[in-house]
């Protein structure tokens, strides 16, 4: 499996072939692979767990929207089964932001959210 660090553009289309392949216009980014040709889109998946009447949840969603970060919202008032899931992971406050490549955090954390932008 190949691991690729995303740039600020967030999405890469990779074409795997038997020869080195060009991955982007920045620097000399090449990859060799014996995998058959296919297209893959890589983008960090961001999930925001929220609850009703939560100002920090609103601020988190506003920050992500303002920085054009796509995210999936999961409201614990609409899906109470998520409460046990989050408690099992050690969270007791909302919002909880869980993203690929970043440790999950709770509360409004612009320092962490900026890494997703």
N, C-alpha and C positions, 0 to 999 in steps of 0.2 A: 504494500500500500504506500502511496506517495503522500507526503504531507506538504502542503503548500501554504505559506504565510500570505494572507490576503493583504493587499494594499488598500488605500483609501477608496478604491473603486469597488471593492467588495465581491465582485463576481469575475470568475475566470471561466473560459470555455477551453477545455483541454481536448486535444485530439491525440489519442494514443496510437502509436504505430511502432514499427520495428526500428525506425530511425529517430535521431534526436528531433524534438519538436519545439517550435517556438511557442512560448507561453505569454509573452507580453512585449510591449514596446519599450519598457524600462529596462535598462542595463542589458545584459546578455543572459536571458533566462531560458535555458534549454533543459529538456528532460528526455532520458532514454527509457524505453519501456518495451517489454515483450507482450504487453496486453493487446488484444485485438482492438481495432479502431472503434471508438465510441465517444460520445460527447457527454461531459459531466459538468454540471453547474455547481459551484461551491459557494456557499453563503452561510454565514453564521446564523443559526436558528436562535431567535430570542423569544423567550416566553416570560410574560409579566403576570404574576399572580396578584390579583387585586381584591378589594372588597368595596362594598357600597359606602358612600360618605367618607372617603379616605382622601384627605388633602395630599398626602405624600404620594398616593397612587396617581392622582390627577397630575401632580407635578412631574412624576416619572414619565407618564404617557405623553405629556406636553413636550418634555425634553426630547424624547425619542422621535416624536412627530416632527419637531422643529429641526432635527438633525437628519431627517429622512431615513430613519432606521425602521425597517419593517419588523413588526413584532406580533405575536399572538397573545391576546389577553385571555386569561382564565379567571373568572370571578368566583370567589369561594362562597358568596351568597347564593349564586345560581347553581353551584356544584359543591355542596358541602362535603362530599367525599374527599375533596382536595385538602381539607383541613388536616385529616390524619396523615396524609402523604407529606404535607409540609412540616407538621410536628415531628414526624419520623425522621426528617432531615435536619431537625434542630431549629427550625424557624418558629418564632412566636409573634412576629409583627409583619405587617404588610407595608408596602408591596415587596414581593420577592421577585428578583430579576435573575433568570437562569438563561445563560447563553453559552454556546459552544466556545470553548477556549478561554472562558473566564469563570472564576469561582462564583457561585451563586451568592447574592447579597440581599439583605433586606433593608428597607427604608429608602429614602430619596438620596441617592449617591451619585451626584454629577461627576465626581472623579472617575467612578467605574463606568458610568454611562458614556462618558466621552471616549472611552476605549472602543466602544461599539460603533461610534459614528465614523 
